[in-house]
């Protein structure tokens, strides 16, 4: 199928636009984090005392009028950051869709597209967690300062998008024959979603270590630490994200083995990518076990989660690009 160059150009334009929007969102998140959130943004109720004749009285006889207090600057910045994040994700998704329509295939056939899809998965995971938490805050009236953390997630997302769009960029083209299988939809899609969510979980564990250090010694990180959510909230966030996505990562490895048997006649051959993916699986299994084991919760388990993220990043860049193997991506 010939490539639609017009759609490919629009896809590249949408990609660049999404990066710009994400940068704006990141700056707004960091601005909210710097100013700090001043409560849950409650509204004041100022009674307007009205009598039957329309004059003011000392006792309310008809009703009262709610006068909303001015929203704090941090909340307004945070609201704009969330709006920009959602806008960026929509434009980002449009970029991938147009790349797919332009080539007549799934839009993750090379490292440029694969990295882009991972970033979109991470942003979508963040938006889902954010909106769930904000609903819980409104219901329980217990703000956790979660929204200001968006900048710390957007930073690695923007860096990966920048690398994907420059160093790893590949022109729109049909799939190489080795990748022309329905398993690329199943196996690679599971790997993309897993990688994006695990990126989010790893960032949460890094922030957990910073907050834990502050809680153990308030003199350290005295200006930064108090603005983070509690260590318990960050630890819970990282654990929930990992425990939810771990079965998907397991499925991605199993699906990859099935595809390998169909393509190469064996389920497992200790190819560098297979080996590194299995090591990442073992590390995350160890993290979940440590998180449930007394004496390993907290800082120790957080370091294991960060190690898992490091293995995933090593697998994404070094194994895919530098090490020769059967899984080397096309277009580099």
C-alpha positions as a Markdown table, in Angstrom:
| # | Residue | x | y | z |
|---|---|---|---|---|
| 1 | Unk | 0.0 | 0.0 | 0.0 |
| 2 | Unk | 1.5 | 3.4 | -1.0 |
| 3 | Unk | 2.1 | 5.9 | 1.8 |
| 4 | Unk | -0.2 | 8.9 | 2.0 |
| 5 | Unk | 2.3 | 11.7 | 2.3 |
| 6 | Unk | -0.3 | 14.4 | 3.0 |
| 7 | Unk | -1.5 | 12.5 | 6.1 |
| 8 | Unk | 2.1 | 11.7 | 7.1 |
| 9 | Unk | 2.9 | 15.4 | 7.0 |
| 10 | Unk | -0.2 | 16.3 | 9.1 |
| 11 | Unk | 0.8 | 13.5 | 11.5 |
| 12 | Unk | 4.3 | 15.1 | 12.0 |
| 13 | Unk | 2.7 | 18.5 | 12.5 |
| 14 | Unk | 0.3 | 17.1 | 15.1 |
| 15 | Unk | 3.2 | 15.4 | 16.8 |
| 16 | Unk | 5.2 | 18.7 | 17.1 |
| 17 | Unk | 2.1 | 20.5 | 18.3 |
| 18 | Unk | 1.5 | 18.0 | 21.0 |
| 19 | Unk | 5.0 | 18.4 | 22.3 |
| 20 | Unk | 4.5 | 22.2 | 22.5 |
| 21 | Unk | 1.2 | 21.7 | 24.3 |
| 22 | Unk | 2.8 | 19.3 | 26.7 |
| 23 | Unk | 5.6 | 21.7 | 27.5 |
| 24 | Unk | 3.0 | 24.4 | 28.3 |
| 25 | Unk | 1.2 | 21.9 | 30.5 |
| 26 | Unk | 4.5 | 21.0 | 32.3 |
| 27 | Unk | 5.3 | 24.7 | 33.0 |
| 28 | Unk | 1.8 | 25.2 | 34.4 |
| 29 | Unk | 2.1 | 22.1 | 36.6 |
| 30 | Unk | 5.4 | 23.3 | 38.0 |
| 31 | Unk | 4.0 | 26.8 | 38.5 |
| 32 | Unk | 1.1 | 25.2 | 40.6 |
| 33 | Unk | 3.7 | 23.1 | 42.5 |
| 34 | Unk | 5.8 | 26.2 | 43.2 |
| 35 | Unk | 2.9 | 28.3 | 44.5 |
| 36 | Unk | 1.4 | 25.5 | 46.4 |
| 37 | Unk | -2.3 | 24.6 | 46.9 |
| 38 | Unk | -4.1 | 26.6 | 49.6 |
| 39 | Unk | -6.7 | 24.1 | 50.5 |
| 40 | Unk | -9.5 | 22.4 | 48.6 |
| 41 | Unk | -10.7 | 25.6 | 47.0 |
| 42 | Unk | -13.8 | 25.9 | 49.2 |
| 43 | Unk | -16.4 | 28.5 | 48.4 |
| 44 | Unk | -17.6 | 30.9 | 51.0 |
| 45 | Unk | -21.3 | 31.3 | 51.7 |
| 46 | Unk | -22.1 | 34.9 | 52.7 |
| 47 | Unk | -25.8 | 35.2 | 53.7 |
| 48 | Unk | -27.7 | 38.1 | 52.2 |
| 49 | Unk | -30.3 | 38.9 | 54.7 |
| 50 | Unk | -33.6 | 39.8 | 53.1 |
| 51 | Unk | -37.0 | 40.6 | 54.6 |
| 52 | Unk | -40.4 | 40.6 | 53.0 |
| 53 | Unk | -40.1 | 44.2 | 52.0 |
| 54 | Unk | -36.8 | 43.8 | 50.2 |
| 55 | Unk | -34.7 | 45.5 | 52.9 |
| 56 | Unk | -31.8 | 44.0 | 54.9 |
| 57 | Unk | -32.6 | 42.6 | 58.3 |
| 58 | Unk | -30.5 | 41.0 | 61.0 |
| 59 | Unk | -32.1 | 37.6 | 60.6 |
| 60 | Unk | -32.5 | 35.6 | 57.4 |
| 61 | Unk | -36.1 | 35.1 | 56.6 |
| 62 | Unk | -36.1 | 34.3 | 52.9 |
| 63 | Unk | -32.8 | 32.7 | 52.0 |
| 64 | Unk | -29.2 | 33.5 | 51.3 |
| 65 | Unk | -27.0 | 34.0 | 48.2 |
| 66 | Unk | -23.7 | 32.0 | 47.7 |
| 67 | Unk | -20.8 | 34.2 | 46.9 |
| 68 | Unk | -17.9 | 32.1 | 45.5 |
| 69 | Unk | -14.5 | 33.0 | 46.8 |
| 70 | Unk | -11.9 | 33.8 | 44.3 |
| 71 | Unk | -10.0 | 30.6 | 43.3 |
| 72 | Unk | -6.4 | 30.6 | 44.5 |
| 73 | Unk | -3.8 | 31.2 | 41.8 |
| 74 | Unk | -2.4 | 27.6 | 42.2 |
| 75 | Unk | -5.8 | 26.1 | 41.5 |
| 76 | Unk | -6.3 | 28.2 | 38.4 |
| 77 | Unk | -2.8 | 27.2 | 37.1 |
| 78 | Unk | -3.5 | 23.6 | 37.9 |
| 79 | Unk | -6.8 | 23.7 | 36.0 |
| 80 | Unk | -5.1 | 25.2 | 33.0 |
| 81 | Unk | -2.4 | 22.5 | 33.2 |
| 82 | Unk | -5.0 | 19.7 | 33.2 |
| 83 | Unk | -6.8 | 21.3 | 30.3 |
| 84 | Unk | -3.5 | 21.5 | 28.3 |
| 85 | Unk | -2.6 | 17.9 | 29.2 |
| 86 | Unk | -6.0 | 16.7 | 27.8 |
| 87 | Unk | -5.6 | 18.8 | 24.7 |
| 88 | Unk | -2.1 | 17.6 | 24.2 |
| 89 | Unk | -3.2 | 14.0 | 24.5 |
| 90 | Unk | -5.9 | 14.5 | 21.9 |
| 91 | Unk | -3.5 | 16.0 | 19.5 |
| 92 | Unk | -1.0 | 13.3 | 20.2 |
| 93 | Unk | -3.5 | 10.6 | 19.6 |
| 94 | Unk | -4.5 | 12.3 | 16.3 |
| 95 | Unk | -0.8 | 12.2 | 15.3 |
| 96 | Unk | -0.6 | 8.4 | 15.8 |
| 97 | Unk | -4.0 | 7.8 | 14.1 |
| 98 | Unk | -2.9 | 9.8 | 11.0 |
| 99 | Unk | 0.4 | 8.0 | 10.9 |
| 100 | Unk | -1.5 | 4.7 | 11.0 |
| 101 | Unk | -3.9 | 5.8 | 8.2 |
| 102 | Unk | -1.1 | 7.2 | 6.1 |
| 103 | Unk | 0.8 | 3.9 | 6.2 |
| 104 | Unk | -2.2 | 1.5 | 6.3 |
| 105 | Unk | -0.9 | -0.3 | 9.5 |
| 106 | Unk | -0.7 | 0.0 | 13.2 |
| 107 | Unk | 1.3 | 3.2 | 14.2 |
| 108 | Unk | 4.1 | 1.5 | 16.1 |
| 109 | Unk | 6.3 | 0.0 | 13.4 |
| 110 | Unk | 9.5 | 1.7 | 14.3 |
| 111 | Unk | 11.2 | 3.3 | 17.3 |
| 112 | Unk | 9.8 | 6.8 | 16.6 |
| 113 | Unk | 6.2 | 5.5 | 16.6 |
| 114 | Unk | 6.9 | 3.1 | 19.5 |
| 115 | Unk | 8.3 | 5.9 | 21.7 |
| 116 | Unk | 5.4 | 8.2 | 20.8 |
| 117 | Unk | 2.8 | 5.5 | 21.7 |
| 118 | Unk | 4.5 | 4.8 | 25.1 |
| 119 | Unk | 4.4 | 8.5 | 25.9 |
| 120 | Unk | 0.7 | 8.7 | 25.0 |
| 121 | Unk | 0.0 | 5.7 | 27.3 |
| 122 | Unk | 1.8 | 7.4 | 30.2 |
| 123 | Unk | -0.1 | 10.6 | 29.7 |
| 124 | Unk | -3.5 | 8.8 | 29.5 |
| 125 | Unk | -2.6 | 6.8 | 32.7 |
| 126 | Unk | -1.8 | 10.1 | 34.5 |
| 127 | Unk | -5.1 | 11.7 | 33.4 |
| 128 | Unk | -7.1 | 8.7 | 34.6 |
| 129 | Unk | -5.4 | 8.7 | 38.0 |
| 130 | Unk | -5.7 | 12.4 | 38.3 |
| 131 | Unk | -9.4 | 12.5 | 37.6 |
| 132 | Unk | -10.1 | 9.6 | 39.9 |
| 133 | Unk | -8.2 | 11.3 | 42.7 |
| 134 | Unk | -9.9 | 14.6 | 42.2 |
| 135 | Unk | -13.3 | 12.9 | 42.4 |
| 136 | Unk | -12.2 | 11.3 | 45.7 |
| 137 | Unk | -10.9 | 14.7 | 47.0 |
| 138 | Unk | -14.3 | 16.3 | 46.3 |
| 139 | Unk | -16.1 | 13.5 | 48.0 |
| 140 | Unk | -13.8 | 13.3 | 51.0 |
| 141 | Unk | -12.7 | 16.9 | 51.2 |
| 142 | Unk | -9.1 | 15.7 | 51.7 |
| 143 | Unk | -6.7 | 17.4 | 49.1 |
| 144 | Unk | -3.5 | 15.4 | 48.4 |
| 145 | Unk | -1.6 | 18.0 | 46.3 |
| 146 | Unk | -1.6 | 15.3 | 43.5 |
| 147 | Unk | -2.2 | 17.6 | 40.5 |
| 148 | Unk | 1.1 | 19.5 | 41.0 |
| 149 | Unk | 3.0 | 16.3 | 40.4 |
| 150 | Unk | 2.0 | 16.4 | 36.7 |
| 151 | Unk | 5.2 | 18.4 | 35.8 |
| 152 | Unk | 7.4 | 15.6 | 37.1 |
| 153 | Unk | 5.7 | 13.1 | 34.8 |
| 154 | Unk | 5.5 | 15.4 | 31.8 |
| 155 | Unk | 9.3 | 16.0 | 32.0 |
| 156 | Unk | 10.4 | 12.5 | 31.0 |
| 157 | Unk | 7.5 | 12.3 | 28.6 |
| 158 | Unk | 8.7 | 15.4 | 26.8 |
| 159 | Unk | 12.3 | 14.2 | 26.8 |
| 160 | Unk | 11.3 | 10.9 | 25.2 |
| 161 | Unk | 9.1 | 12.6 | 22.7 |
| 162 | Unk | 12.0 | 14.9 | 21.8 |
| 163 | Unk | 14.3 | 12.0 | 21.3 |
| 164 | Unk | 11.7 | 10.1 | 19.3 |
| 165 | Unk | 11.0 | 13.0 | 17.1 |
| 166 | Unk | 14.7 | 13.9 | 16.4 |
| 167 | Unk | 17.2 | 11.1 | 16.9 |
| 168 | Unk | 14.8 | 8.2 | 16.3 |
| 169 | Unk | 12.5 | 9.8 | 13.7 |
| 170 | Unk | 11.6 | 7.6 | 10.7 |
| 171 | Unk | 9.7 | 8.5 | 7.6 |
| 172 | Unk | 6.3 | 6.9 | 7.2 |
| 173 | Unk | 6.7 | 3.6 | 5.4 |
| 174 | Unk | 5.1 | 0.1 | 5.3 |
| 175 | Unk | 6.1 | -2.5 | 7.8 |
| 176 | Unk | 9.1 | -4.6 | 7.2 |
| 177 | Unk | 8.2 | -8.2 | 6.3 |
| 178 | Unk | 9.3 | -9.6 | 9.6 |
| 179 | Unk | 6.8 | -7.4 | 11.4 |
| 180 | Unk | 3.8 | -8.1 | 9.1 |
| 181 | Unk | 1.8 | -10.2 | 11.5 |
| 182 | Unk | -1.4 | -9.7 | 13.6 |
| 183 | Unk | 0.7 | -10.3 | 16.6 |
| 184 | Unk | 2.2 | -6.8 | 16.3 |
| 185 | Unk | -1.2 | -5.5 | 17.3 |
| 186 | Unk | -1.5 | -7.8 | 20.3 |
| 187 | Unk | 2.0 | -8.1 | 21.6 |
| 188 | Unk | 3.3 | -4.6 | 20.9 |
| 189 | Unk | 0.1 | -2.9 | 22.1 |
| 190 | Unk | 0.4 | -4.7 | 25.4 |
| 191 | Unk | 4.1 | -3.7 | 25.7 |
| 192 | Unk | 3.3 | -0.1 | 24.9 |
| 193 | Unk | 0.5 | 0.2 | 27.5 |
| 194 | Unk | 2.7 | -1.6 | 30.1 |
| 195 | Unk | 5.7 | 0.6 | 29.4 |
| 196 | Unk | 3.7 | 3.8 | 29.7 |
| 197 | Unk | 2.0 | 2.9 | 33.0 |
| 198 | Unk | 5.3 | 1.6 | 34.5 |
| 199 | Unk | 6.9 | 5.0 | 33.5 |
| 200 | Unk | 4.2 | 6.7 | 35.6 |
| 201 | Unk | 4.8 | 4.2 | 38.5 |
| 202 | Unk | 8.6 | 4.8 | 38.4 |
| 203 | Unk | 8.2 | 8.6 | 38.6 |
| 204 | Unk | 5.9 | 8.1 | 41.6 |
| 205 | Unk | 8.5 | 6.0 | 43.4 |
| 206 | Unk | 11.2 | 8.6 | 42.7 |
| 207 | Unk | 9.0 | 11.2 | 44.3 |
| 208 | Unk | 8.2 | 8.9 | 47.2 |
| 209 | Unk | 11.9 | 8.6 | 48.0 |
| 210 | Unk | 12.2 | 12.4 | 48.0 |
| 211 | Unk | 9.1 | 12.8 | 50.3 |
| 212 | Unk | 10.3 | 10.1 | 52.6 |
| 213 | Unk | 13.7 | 11.8 | 52.9 |
| 214 | Unk | 12.0 | 15.0 | 53.9 |
| 215 | Unk | 9.7 | 13.2 | 56.4 |
| 216 | Unk | 12.7 | 11.5 | 58.1 |
| 217 | Unk | 14.6 | 14.8 | 58.2 |
| 218 | Unk | 12.5 | 18.0 | 57.7 |
| 219 | Unk | 15.7 | 20.1 | 57.3 |
| 220 | Unk | 16.4 | 18.3 | 54.0 |
| 221 | Unk | 14.3 | 19.4 | 51.1 |
| 222 | Unk | 12.6 | 21.9 | 53.4 |
| 223 | Unk | 11.1 | 23.9 | 50.5 |
| 224 | Unk | 10.5 | 21.0 | 48.1 |
| 225 | Unk | 9.3 | 18.2 | 50.4 |
| 226 | Unk | 6.3 | 19.8 | 52.0 |
| 227 | Unk | 4.7 | 20.4 | 48.6 |
| 228 | Unk | 4.7 | 16.7 | 47.7 |
| 229 | Unk | 1.8 | 14.4 | 48.7 |
| 230 | Unk | 2.5 | 12.2 | 51.7 |
| 231 | Unk | 4.9 | 9.3 | 51.3 |
| 232 | Unk | 2.0 | 6.9 | 51.9 |
| 233 | Unk | 0.0 | 8.4 | 49.0 |
| 234 | Unk | 2.9 | 8.2 | 46.6 |
| 235 | Unk | 3.8 | 4.7 | 47.6 |
| 236 | Unk | 0.2 | 3.6 | 47.2 |
| 237 | Unk | 0.1 | 5.3 | 43.8 |
| 238 | Unk | 3.2 | 3.5 | 42.5 |
| 239 | Unk | 2.1 | 0.2 | 43.9 |
| 240 | Unk | -1.5 | 0.3 | 42.5 |
| 241 | Unk | -0.2 | 1.3 | 39.0 |
| 242 | Unk | 2.3 | -1.5 | 39.0 |
| 243 | Unk | 0.0 | -4.2 | 40.4 |
| 244 | Unk | -2.7 | -3.3 | 37.8 |
| 245 | Unk | -0.3 | -3.3 | 34.8 |
| 246 | Unk | 1.9 | -6.3 | 35.8 |
| 247 | Unk | -0.5 | -8.9 | 34.3 |
| 248 | Unk | -0.5 | -6.9 | 31.1 |
| 249 | Unk | 3.3 | -6.9 | 31.0 |
| 250 | Unk | 3.2 | -10.7 | 31.7 |
| 251 | Unk | 0.7 | -11.1 | 28.8 |
| 252 | Unk | 3.0 | -9.0 | 26.5 |
| 253 | Unk | 5.9 | -11.4 | 27.2 |
| 254 | Unk | 3.8 | -14.5 | 26.7 |
| 255 | Unk | 2.3 | -13.1 | 23.4 |
| 256 | Unk | 5.9 | -12.3 | 22.3 |
| 257 | Unk | 6.9 | -15.9 | 22.9 |
| 258 | Unk | 3.9 | -17.1 | 20.9 |
| 259 | Unk | 4.8 | -14.8 | 18.0 |
| 260 | Unk | 8.4 | -16.0 | 18.2 |
| 261 | Unk | 7.3 | -19.6 | 17.8 |
| 262 | Unk | 5.2 | -18.6 | 14.8 |
| 263 | Unk | 8.0 | -16.6 | 13.2 |
| 264 | Unk | 11.2 | -18.4 | 14.2 |
| 265 | Unk | 10.0 | -21.9 | 15.2 |
| 266 | Unk | 10.8 | -21.5 | 18.9 |
| 267 | Unk | 9.1 | -19.9 | 21.9 |
| 268 | Unk | 12.3 | -18.6 | 23.6 |
| 269 | Unk | 15.8 | -18.2 | 22.3 |
| 270 | Unk | 17.5 | -15.8 | 24.8 |
| 271 | Unk | 17.6 | -13.0 | 22.2 |
| 272 | Unk | 18.8 | -9.8 | 23.9 |
| 273 | Unk | 15.4 | -8.2 | 23.9 |
| 274 | Unk | 13.7 | -11.4 | 25.3 |
| 275 | Unk | 16.3 | -11.6 | 28.0 |
| 276 | Unk | 16.0 | -8.0 | 29.0 |
| 277 | Unk | 12.2 | -8.1 | 29.0 |
| 278 | Unk | 12.4 | -11.2 | 31.2 |
| 279 | Unk | 14.8 | -9.4 | 33.6 |
| 280 | Unk | 12.3 | -6.5 | 33.8 |
| 281 | Unk | 9.5 | -8.9 | 34.6 |
| 282 | Unk | 11.6 | -10.5 | 37.4 |
| 283 | Unk | 12.4 | -7.1 | 38.9 |
| 284 | Unk | 8.7 | -6.0 | 38.9 |
| 285 | Unk | 7.7 | -9.4 | 40.4 |
| 286 | Unk | 10.3 | -8.8 | 43.1 |
| 287 | Unk | 8.9 | -5.3 | 43.7 |
| 288 | Unk | 5.4 | -6.6 | 44.2 |
| 289 | Unk | 6.7 | -9.3 | 46.5 |
| 290 | Unk | 8.8 | -6.8 | 48.5 |
| 291 | Unk | 5.8 | -4.4 | 48.7 |
| 292 | Unk | 3.8 | -7.1 | 50.4 |
| 293 | Unk | 6.6 | -8.3 | 52.7 |
| 294 | Unk | 7.2 | -6.8 | 56.1 |
| 295 | Unk | 10.6 | -5.1 | 56.4 |
| 296 | Unk | 10.8 | -4.5 | 52.6 |
| 297 | Unk | 8.0 | -2.0 | 52.3 |
| 298 | Unk | 8.8 | 1.7 | 51.8 |
| 299 | Unk | 12.3 | 2.8 | 50.6 |
| 300 | Unk | 13.6 | -0.7 | 49.7 |
| 301 | Unk | 10.6 | -1.6 | 47.6 |
| 302 | Unk | 10.7 | 1.8 | 45.9 |
| 303 | Unk | 14.3 | 1.3 | 44.9 |
| 304 | Unk | 13.3 | -2.0 | 43.3 |
| 305 | Unk | 10.5 | -0.3 | 41.4 |
| 306 | Unk | 13.0 | 2.3 | 40.1 |
| 307 | Unk | 15.4 | -0.5 | 39.1 |
| 308 | Unk | 12.6 | -2.0 | 37.1 |
| 309 | Unk | 12.1 | 1.4 | 35.3 |
| 310 | Unk | 15.8 | 1.6 | 34.6 |
| 311 | Unk | 15.8 | -1.9 | 33.0 |
| 312 | Unk | 12.8 | -0.9 | 30.9 |
| 313 | Unk | 14.6 | 2.3 | 29.7 |
| 314 | Unk | 17.8 | 0.2 | 29.0 |
| 315 | Unk | 15.7 | -2.2 | 27.0 |
| 316 | Unk | 14.0 | 0.5 | 25.1 |
| 317 | Unk | 17.1 | 2.4 | 24.0 |
| 318 | Unk | 20.3 | 0.3 | 24.3 |
| 319 | Unk | 18.8 | -3.1 | 23.4 |
| 320 | Unk | 16.6 | -1.8 | 20.6 |
| 321 | Unk | 19.2 | 0.5 | 19.0 |
| 322 | Unk | 22.8 | -0.7 | 20.0 |
| 323 | Unk | 22.6 | -4.4 | 20.5 |
| 324 | Unk | 22.0 | -6.5 | 17.3 |
| 325 | Unk | 19.3 | -9.0 | 17.6 |
| 326 | Unk | 16.1 | -10.4 | 16.0 |
| 327 | Unk | 14.1 | -7.6 | 17.7 |
| 328 | Unk | 16.0 | -4.7 | 16.3 |
| 329 | Unk | 13.5 | -2.1 | 15.2 |
| 330 | Unk | 13.2 | -0.9 | 11.6 |
| 331 | Unk | 13.9 | 2.6 | 10.5 |
| 332 | Unk | 16.9 | 3.4 | 12.5 |
